[in-house]
Amino acid sequence: MEIYDKRAAEFLERAYGTPEIVNQRLRTLAALGLVAGEAVLDAGCGTGLLLELEAAAVGTNGRADGVDLSDDMLATARERCAGLSQVDLRQGSVEALPFADASFDAASCTQTLLYVDDLAAALAELQRVLRPRGRLAVVETDWTGTIVSSHDQALTRRIFDAWGGGVANPNLPRRLKALLEGAGFGAVRAEAVPILNIGGKVGGFSAGMLKNFADAAKRCGAIDEAEAAAWLDGIEVLSARGEYFFSVNRFLFSAIS
Ligand SMILES: C[S@@+](CC[C@H](N)C(=O)[O-])C[C@H]1O[C@@H](n2cnc3c(N)ncnc32)[C@H](O)[C@@H]1O
């Protein structure tokens, strides 16, 4: 069970402020093709990083609504978007969106569907609140495709398999096209958005994530304390030799309602 508290909001701010996730946001924004005056929804808006960009794109004659389950995430989003009159933030679930039918020209949902218990309900809700021919952009990750420089690749695989086990819908990209079409979306397209950190120092998006991956694998019993420490220490050693390498693909799906 994921916890979306104040600590998680602070962690997300750090991890999602890195250049590779900035790139992901800009590509998501481009996929939505927003124009001034439109209404856009960010479902699972977190700390409002994408919503702020969407608000700028639709301008003060438009509307940019954010919904998130977590009050702590929303508190940061409220601070971020305080000066933007076109932004409205509400607590709620993507499984039961607090909006009338056909309220939006476009909607985004990034790194959120993996946590949602009723995926079919969430996709039906996104379809319902979009106007006919509304644009949808979804970003999800397939963690089984992660590559990490490590002395023990079998241990690395166990850690990433365990990471997927901790969420409701792990590795969604493989199923997402069929799920979107099943929910009535058309013109489904997908593109890979790479996260790549290389060089002599553990850095970028993955720097803050490695311990999280090891801790999650420990919590579900996939590895023990000693294995977690050995994995992290081994990565540090390779990193000191200039051999740090981390890569995973995120996948940006776009579709029409
Ligand atoms: C990894 S964060 C991503 C935040 C944001 N979309 C981004 O990409 O910066 C996942 C977010 O999903 C939210 N969340 C989880 N389940 C949700 C649900 N059923 N409905 C709405 N938000 C949800 C969490 O509170 C958290 O803010």
The ligand as a Gaussian input file, in Angstrom:
#p B3LYP/6-31G(d) Opt

LIG

0 1
 C        3.857000       9.169000      -8.498000
 S        2.683000      10.401000      -8.092000
 C        2.506000      11.232000      -9.678000
 C        2.013000      12.634000      -9.536000
 C        1.859000      13.440000     -10.834000
 N        0.894000      12.845000     -11.735000
 C        3.188000      13.601000     -11.553000
 O        3.455000      12.867000     -12.517000
 O        3.979000      14.479000     -11.124000
 C        1.170000       9.480000      -7.968000
 C        0.002000      10.321000      -7.515000
 O       -1.200000       9.579000      -7.673000
 C       -2.058000       9.927000      -6.611000
 N       -3.103000       8.879000      -6.551000
 C       -2.973000       7.585000      -6.223000
 N       -4.142000       6.936000      -6.367000
 C       -5.038000       7.859000      -6.810000
 C       -6.411000       7.831000      -7.156000
 N       -7.132000       6.694000      -7.073000
 N       -7.005000       8.959000      -7.594000
 C       -6.309000      10.125000      -7.682000
 N       -5.005000      10.216000      -7.353000
 C       -4.368000       9.101000      -6.937000
 C       -1.132000      10.010000      -5.421000
 O       -1.692000      10.718000      -4.337000
 C        0.060000      10.730000      -6.046000
 O       -0.065000      12.125000      -5.959000

